[in-house]
């Protein structure tokens, strides 16, 4: 999407590791901070999908990330000059995450946390809060140390327990902001309630995705942003509600990562967080219609086109 990206990670000196580093070079991702281990096995993730493109199972081998400890991380990211945003995921150990967050905090850089899975989410509950965390419902419960349980969803509204859990996580200082993904129901942004009254909500946006990326086969993205009031909570909740759920997709793999990546790209480019989420939703929308986890339509000029479209979309209510 046009940002300058540095990858601090670890790969093996095997063919997958060599391919990953080569491809990063080709698309402009800086990998000077990535460690290559001679006897290591590059991490892999295999997704099992049903005929509708929905995930039914997965197998992951992430053992190599155990070698990326706090000492290695501190040495590799000692200089944060020019960095506008740090993103970490829970494949790192708690001690490595603590070192990364400490480095970012001292440098005055926002740090975001992606929980990855229920089993690893608790690694991100540290002594200081992240600027943003991006869990799904099950991962949010894990961050709070709760047992997993289903979220009772009904048409047209979200259950109060969802917002209470987000408020609890903010109060516990797990993160200052949360972007909770809800699949076909969109996502919820939980943040500090503004001192002034909120004006202009709900806001509705219809993006002509086919025109934005030059692919007539893609359906529009229709989002209504609603403020959800929850008692006397000090948190503000914005529900990015998808008004036209998709009847079918090609592959859900990577959609959650695309939501994070699109939001991060726009935020790092200077967008307000609540508007950056719209960029994340567009990135996720595009990813649902490709095989694999990265849509080729996620190009450097897309954010500028979305910004122009966003300005036009504000002028009309659906």
GULUMVEX-24479 format. One record per residue (C-alpha): residue number from 1; residue in one letter; x, y, z. Coordinates in steps of 0.5 Angstrom, whole numbers, plus 500, padded with zeros to 3 digits. Example, Ala and Ser with C-alpha at 12.3 -4.5 7.8 and 13.67 -1.06 7.14 Angstrom:
residues 2
<site k="1" r="A" u="525" v="491" w="516"/>
<site k="2" r="S" u="527" v="498" w="514"/>
This chain:
residues 318
<site k="1" r="X" u="500" v="500" w="500"/>
<site k="2" r="X" u="506" v="505" w="499"/>
<site k="3" r="X" u="509" v="505" w="506"/>
<site k="4" r="X" u="516" v="504" w="508"/>
<site k="5" r="X" u="516" v="497" w="512"/>
<site k="6" r="X" u="522" v="494" w="516"/>
<site k="7" r="X" u="521" v="486" w="518"/>
<site k="8" r="X" u="524" v="484" w="524"/>
<site k="9" r="X" u="523" v="477" w="524"/>
<site k="10" r="X" u="527" v="470" w="524"/>
<site k="11" r="X" u="527" v="465" w="518"/>
<site k="12" r="X" u="531" v="459" w="517"/>
<site k="13" r="X" u="537" v="458" w="512"/>
<site k="14" r="X" u="532" v="453" w="508"/>
<site k="15" r="X" u="528" v="454" w="501"/>
<site k="16" r="X" u="522" v="457" w="504"/>
<site k="17" r="X" u="526" v="462" w="508"/>
<site k="18" r="X" u="530" v="464" w="502"/>
<site k="19" r="X" u="524" v="465" w="498"/>
<site k="20" r="X" u="521" v="469" w="503"/>
<site k="21" r="X" u="527" v="474" w="504"/>
<site k="22" r="X" u="528" v="474" w="496"/>
<site k="23" r="X" u="520" v="476" w="495"/>
<site k="24" r="X" u="521" v="481" w="501"/>
<site k="25" r="X" u="527" v="485" w="497"/>
<site k="26" r="X" u="523" v="485" w="490"/>
<site k="27" r="X" u="517" v="488" w="493"/>
<site k="28" r="X" u="521" v="493" w="498"/>
<site k="29" r="X" u="520" v="490" w="505"/>
<site k="30" r="X" u="527" v="492" w="508"/>
<site k="31" r="X" u="530" v="485" w="511"/>
<site k="32" r="X" u="536" v="487" w="514"/>
<site k="33" r="X" u="534" v="486" w="521"/>
<site k="34" r="X" u="531" v="479" w="520"/>
<site k="35" r="X" u="535" v="474" w="523"/>
<site k="36" r="X" u="537" v="467" w="518"/>
<site k="37" r="X" u="538" v="461" w="522"/>
<site k="38" r="X" u="543" v="456" w="519"/>
<site k="39" r="X" u="539" v="450" w="522"/>
<site k="40" r="X" u="532" v="453" w="523"/>
<site k="41" r="X" u="526" v="451" w="520"/>
<site k="42" r="X" u="522" v="457" w="517"/>
<site k="43" r="X" u="515" v="458" w="520"/>
<site k="44" r="X" u="509" v="455" w="516"/>
<site k="45" r="X" u="502" v="456" w="516"/>
<site k="46" r="X" u="497" v="451" w="512"/>
<site k="47" r="X" u="490" v="453" w="512"/>
<site k="48" r="X" u="484" v="448" w="510"/>
<site k="49" r="X" u="478" v="451" w="507"/>
<site k="50" r="X" u="471" v="449" w="505"/>
<site k="51" r="X" u="468" v="449" w="498"/>
<site k="52" r="X" u="465" v="456" w="500"/>
<site k="53" r="X" u="472" v="459" w="502"/>
<site k="54" r="X" u="471" v="459" w="510"/>
<site k="55" r="X" u="477" v="456" w="514"/>
<site k="56" r="X" u="475" v="449" w="517"/>
<site k="57" r="X" u="482" v="448" w="520"/>
<site k="58" r="X" u="489" v="450" w="520"/>
<site k="59" r="X" u="496" v="447" w="521"/>
<site k="60" r="X" u="502" v="452" w="524"/>
<site k="61" r="X" u="509" v="451" w="525"/>
<site k="62" r="X" u="512" v="457" w="529"/>
<site k="63" r="X" u="517" v="454" w="533"/>
<site k="64" r="X" u="523" v="458" w="530"/>
<site k="65" r="X" u="520" v="464" w="533"/>
<site k="66" r="X" u="522" v="462" w="540"/>
<site k="67" r="X" u="529" v="464" w="538"/>
<site k="68" r="X" u="527" v="471" w="537"/>
<site k="69" r="X" u="528" v="473" w="545"/>
<site k="70" r="X" u="529" v="480" w="548"/>
<site k="71" r="X" u="536" v="480" w="547"/>
<site k="72" r="X" u="536" v="479" w="540"/>
<site k="73" r="X" u="530" v="484" w="539"/>
<site k="74" r="X" u="533" v="489" w="543"/>
<site k="75" r="X" u="540" v="489" w="539"/>
<site k="76" r="X" u="536" v="489" w="532"/>
<site k="77" r="X" u="531" v="494" w="533"/>
<site k="78" r="X" u="535" v="499" w="538"/>
<site k="79" r="X" u="535" v="505" w="533"/>
<site k="80" r="X" u="527" v="507" w="532"/>
<site k="81" r="X" u="529" v="513" w="528"/>
<site k="82" r="X" u="524" v="514" w="522"/>
<site k="83" r="X" u="519" v="509" w="525"/>
<site k="84" r="X" u="512" v="511" w="525"/>
<site k="85" r="X" u="509" v="505" w="528"/>
<site k="86" r="X" u="511" v="498" w="531"/>
<site k="87" r="X" u="507" v="492" w="530"/>
<site k="88" r="X" u="508" v="486" w="534"/>
<site k="89" r="X" u="504" v="479" w="534"/>
<site k="90" r="X" u="504" v="474" w="539"/>
<site k="91" r="X" u="509" v="469" w="536"/>
<site k="92" r="X" u="514" v="473" w="540"/>
<site k="93" r="X" u="515" v="471" w="547"/>
<site k="94" r="X" u="512" v="475" w="553"/>
<site k="95" r="X" u="519" v="477" w="554"/>
<site k="96" r="X" u="521" v="479" w="547"/>
<site k="97" r="X" u="514" v="483" w="547"/>
<site k="98" r="X" u="516" v="487" w="553"/>
<site k="99" r="X" u="522" v="489" w="550"/>
<site k="100" r="X" u="519" v="491" w="544"/>
<site k="101" r="X" u="514" v="495" w="547"/>
<site k="102" r="X" u="519" v="498" w="552"/>
<site k="103" r="X" u="523" v="500" w="546"/>
<site k="104" r="X" u="517" v="503" w="542"/>
<site k="105" r="X" u="515" v="507" w="548"/>
<site k="106" r="X" u="521" v="510" w="550"/>
<site k="107" r="X" u="522" v="512" w="543"/>
<site k="108" r="X" u="515" v="515" w="543"/>
<site k="109" r="X" u="512" v="511" w="537"/>
<site k="110" r="X" u="505" v="507" w="538"/>
<site k="111" r="X" u="506" v="500" w="538"/>
<site k="112" r="X" u="500" v="495" w="536"/>
<site k="113" r="X" u="499" v="488" w="538"/>
<site k="114" r="X" u="496" v="482" w="534"/>
<site k="115" r="X" u="494" v="476" w="538"/>
<site k="116" r="X" u="494" v="471" w="533"/>
<site k="117" r="X" u="491" v="466" w="537"/>
<site k="118" r="X" u="487" v="464" w="543"/>
<site k="119" r="X" u="493" v="460" w="546"/>
<site k="120" r="X" u="498" v="466" w="545"/>
<site k="121" r="X" u="494" v="472" w="546"/>
<site k="122" r="X" u="495" v="472" w="553"/>
<site k="123" r="X" u="503" v="474" w="551"/>
<site k="124" r="X" u="501" v="481" w="550"/>
<site k="125" r="X" u="498" v="483" w="557"/>
<site k="126" r="X" u="504" v="486" w="559"/>
<site k="127" r="X" u="506" v="492" w="564"/>
<site k="128" r="X" u="505" v="497" w="560"/>
<site k="129" r="X" u="499" v="498" w="555"/>
<site k="130" r="X" u="499" v="497" w="547"/>
<site k="131" r="X" u="497" v="503" w="543"/>
<site k="132" r="X" u="492" v="498" w="540"/>
<site k="133" r="X" u="490" v="491" w="540"/>
<site k="134" r="X" u="487" v="487" w="534"/>
<site k="135" r="X" u="483" v="481" w="537"/>
<site k="136" r="X" u="477" v="477" w="535"/>
<site k="137" r="X" u="472" v="475" w="541"/>
<site k="138" r="X" u="476" v="469" w="543"/>
<site k="139" r="X" u="482" v="472" w="543"/>
<site k="140" r="X" u="479" v="478" w="547"/>
<site k="141" r="X" u="477" v="473" w="552"/>
<site k="142" r="X" u="484" v="470" w="553"/>
<site k="143" r="X" u="487" v="477" w="554"/>
<site k="144" r="X" u="482" v="478" w="560"/>
<site k="145" r="X" u="484" v="471" w="562"/>
<site k="146" r="X" u="477" v="468" w="561"/>
<site k="147" r="X" u="474" v="461" w="559"/>
<site k="148" r="X" u="472" v="461" w="552"/>
<site k="149" r="X" u="465" v="462" w="550"/>
<site k="150" r="X" u="460" v="463" w="544"/>
<site k="151" r="X" u="458" v="470" w="543"/>
<site k="152" r="X" u="450" v="471" w="542"/>
<site k="153" r="X" u="449" v="475" w="536"/>
<site k="154" r="X" u="443" v="477" w="533"/>
<site k="155" r="X" u="441" v="481" w="527"/>
<site k="156" r="X" u="442" v="489" w="528"/>
<site k="157" r="X" u="445" v="489" w="534"/>
<site k="158" r="X" u="451" v="487" w="538"/>
<site k="159" r="X" u="451" v="484" w="545"/>
<site k="160" r="X" u="452" v="488" w="551"/>
<site k="161" r="X" u="457" v="483" w="554"/>
<site k="162" r="X" u="462" v="485" w="548"/>
<site k="163" r="X" u="462" v="492" w="550"/>
<site k="164" r="X" u="463" v="490" w="557"/>
<site k="165" r="X" u="469" v="486" w="555"/>
<site k="166" r="X" u="472" v="491" w="551"/>
<site k="167" r="X" u="471" v="496" w="557"/>
<site k="168" r="X" u="474" v="492" w="562"/>
<site k="169" r="X" u="480" v="490" w="557"/>
<site k="170" r="X" u="481" v="498" w="557"/>
<site k="171" r="X" u="481" v="499" w="564"/>
<site k="172" r="X" u="486" v="493" w="565"/>
<site k="173" r="X" u="491" v="497" w="561"/>
<site k="174" r="X" u="492" v="492" w="556"/>
<site k="175" r="X" u="491" v="497" w="551"/>
<site k="176" r="X" u="489" v="504" w="550"/>
<site k="177" r="X" u="485" v="502" w="544"/>
<site k="178" r="X" u="482" v="496" w="541"/>
<site k="179" r="X" u="480" v="494" w="534"/>
<site k="180" r="X" u="475" v="487" w="535"/>
<site k="181" r="X" u="474" v="484" w="528"/>
<site k="182" r="X" u="467" v="481" w="528"/>
<site k="183" r="X" u="467" v="477" w="521"/>
<site k="184" r="X" u="461" v="479" w="516"/>
<site k="185" r="X" u="459" v="484" w="522"/>
<site k="186" r="X" u="465" v="488" w="521"/>
<site k="187" r="X" u="469" v="491" w="527"/>
<site k="188" r="X" u="468" v="495" w="533"/>
<site k="189" r="X" u="473" v="500" w="535"/>
<site k="190" r="X" u="474" v="502" w="543"/>
<site k="191" r="X" u="478" v="508" w="545"/>
<site k="192" r="X" u="477" v="513" w="550"/>
<site k="193" r="X" u="471" v="517" w="550"/>
<site k="194" r="X" u="472" v="524" w="547"/>
<site k="195" r="X" u="471" v="530" w="552"/>
<site k="196" r="X" u="466" v="533" w="547"/>
<site k="197" r="X" u="459" v="530" w="544"/>
<site k="198" r="X" u="460" v="526" w="538"/>
<site k="199" r="X" u="456" v="529" w="532"/>
<site k="200" r="X" u="454" v="526" w="525"/>
<site k="201" r="X" u="453" v="519" w="527"/>
<site k="202" r="X" u="451" v="514" w="524"/>
<site k="203" r="X" u="456" v="515" w="518"/>
<site k="204" r="X" u="454" v="511" w="512"/>
<site k="205" r="X" u="459" v="510" w="506"/>
<site k="206" r="X" u="459" v="506" w="500"/>
<site k="207" r="X" u="465" v="505" w="496"/>
<site k="208" r="X" u="465" v="503" w="489"/>
<site k="209" r="X" u="471" v="498" w="490"/>
<site k="210" r="X" u="470" v="496" w="482"/>
<site k="211" r="X" u="472" v="503" w="480"/>
<site k="212" r="X" u="477" v="504" w="486"/>
<site k="213" r="X" u="481" v="498" w="483"/>
<site k="214" r="X" u="479" v="497" w="476"/>
<site k="215" r="X" u="476" v="490" w="477"/>
<site k="216" r="X" u="468" v="490" w="475"/>
<site k="217" r="X" u="467" v="483" w="478"/>
<site k="218" r="X" u="468" v="486" w="485"/>
<site k="219" r="X" u="462" v="488" w="490"/>
<site k="220" r="X" u="461" v="495" w="493"/>
<site k="221" r="X" u="463" v="496" w="500"/>
<site k="222" r="X" u="458" v="499" w="504"/>
<site k="223" r="X" u="459" v="501" w="512"/>
<site k="224" r="X" u="455" v="504" w="517"/>
<site k="225" r="X" u="459" v="507" w="523"/>
<site k="226" r="X" u="455" v="507" w="529"/>
<site k="227" r="X" u="456" v="510" w="536"/>
<site k="228" r="X" u="454" v="505" w="541"/>
<site k="229" r="X" u="452" v="507" w="548"/>
<site k="230" r="X" u="454" v="503" w="554"/>
<site k="231" r="X" u="452" v="506" w="561"/>
<site k="232" r="X" u="457" v="510" w="564"/>
<site k="233" r="X" u="463" v="507" w="561"/>
<site k="234" r="X" u="469" v="512" w="559"/>
<site k="235" r="X" u="470" v="508" w="553"/>
<site k="236" r="X" u="467" v="510" w="546"/>
<site k="237" r="X" u="465" v="504" w="542"/>
<site k="238" r="X" u="464" v="505" w="534"/>
<site k="239" r="X" u="461" v="499" w="530"/>
<site k="240" r="X" u="463" v="499" w="523"/>
<site k="241" r="X" u="457" v="495" w="521"/>
<site k="242" r="X" u="457" v="492" w="514"/>
<site k="243" r="X" u="450" v="493" w="511"/>
<site k="244" r="X" u="451" v="489" w="505"/>
<site k="245" r="X" u="454" v="482" w="507"/>
<site k="246" r="X" u="457" v="478" w="502"/>
<site k="247" r="X" u="454" v="472" w="499"/>
<site k="248" r="X" u="460" v="468" w="498"/>
<site k="249" r="X" u="468" v="469" w="498"/>
<site k="250" r="X" u="473" v="466" w="495"/>
<site k="251" r="X" u="478" v="465" w="501"/>
<site k="252" r="X" u="478" v="468" w="508"/>
<site k="253" r="X" u="485" v="467" w="509"/>
<site k="254" r="X" u="489" v="473" w="510"/>
<site k="255" r="X" u="483" v="478" w="511"/>
<site k="256" r="X" u="484" v="479" w="519"/>
<site k="257" r="X" u="491" v="481" w="517"/>
<site k="258" r="X" u="489" v="485" w="511"/>
<site k="259" r="X" u="484" v="489" w="516"/>
<site k="260" r="X" u="490" v="490" w="521"/>
<site k="261" r="X" u="495" v="492" w="515"/>
<site k="262" r="X" u="490" v="497" w="512"/>
<site k="263" r="X" u="489" v="500" w="518"/>
<site k="264" r="X" u="496" v="501" w="520"/>
<site k="265" r="X" u="498" v="503" w="513"/>
<site k="266" r="X" u="493" v="509" w="513"/>
<site k="267" r="X" u="494" v="511" w="521"/>
<site k="268" r="X" u="502" v="511" w="519"/>
<site k="269" r="X" u="500" v="516" w="513"/>
<site k="270" r="X" u="497" v="520" w="518"/>
<site k="271" r="X" u="490" v="518" w="518"/>
<site k="272" r="X" u="485" v="519" w="524"/>
<site k="273" r="X" u="485" v="512" w="527"/>
<site k="274" r="X" u="477" v="512" w="526"/>
<site k="275" r="X" u="478" v="513" w="519"/>
<site k="276" r="X" u="484" v="509" w="518"/>
<site k="277" r="X" u="479" v="503" w="520"/>
<site k="278" r="X" u="475" v="504" w="513"/>
<site k="279" r="X" u="482" v="503" w="510"/>
<site k="280" r="X" u="483" v="496" w="513"/>
<site k="281" r="X" u="476" v="494" w="512"/>
<site k="282" r="X" u="477" v="495" w="504"/>
<site k="283" r="X" u="484" v="491" w="505"/>
<site k="284" r="X" u="480" v="486" w="508"/>
<site k="285" r="X" u="474" v="486" w="503"/>
<site k="286" r="X" u="479" v="486" w="497"/>
<site k="287" r="X" u="483" v="480" w="500"/>
<site k="288" r="X" u="476" v="476" w="501"/>
<site k="289" r="X" u="476" v="475" w="493"/>
<site k="290" r="X" u="483" v="472" w="492"/>
<site k="291" r="X" u="487" v="466" w="493"/>
<site k="292" r="X" u="492" v="466" w="498"/>
<site k="293" r="X" u="493" v="472" w="503"/>
<site k="294" r="X" u="495" v="478" w="499"/>
<site k="295" r="X" u="491" v="481" w="494"/>
<site k="296" r="X" u="494" v="484" w="488"/>
<site k="297" r="X" u="490" v="490" w="488"/>
<site k="298" r="X" u="493" v="492" w="495"/>
<site k="299" r="X" u="497" v="497" w="491"/>
<site k="300" r="X" u="501" v="504" w="493"/>
<site k="301" r="X" u="496" v="508" w="490"/>
<site k="302" r="X" u="490" v="505" w="493"/>
<site k="303" r="X" u="490" v="510" w="500"/>
<site k="304" r="X" u="490" v="516" w="496"/>
<site k="305" r="X" u="484" v="513" w="491"/>
<site k="306" r="X" u="480" v="511" w="498"/>
<site k="307" r="X" u="482" v="518" w="501"/>
<site k="308" r="X" u="478" v="521" w="495"/>
<site k="309" r="X" u="473" v="516" w="495"/>
<site k="310" r="X" u="472" v="517" w="502"/>
<site k="311" r="X" u="471" v="525" w="501"/>
<site k="312" r="X" u="465" v="524" w="496"/>
<site k="313" r="X" u="462" v="518" w="500"/>
<site k="314" r="X" u="461" v="523" w="506"/>
<site k="315" r="X" u="457" v="527" w="502"/>
<site k="316" r="X" u="451" v="522" w="502"/>
<site k="317" r="X" u="447" v="518" w="507"/>
<site k="318" r="X" u="445" v="511" w="505"/>
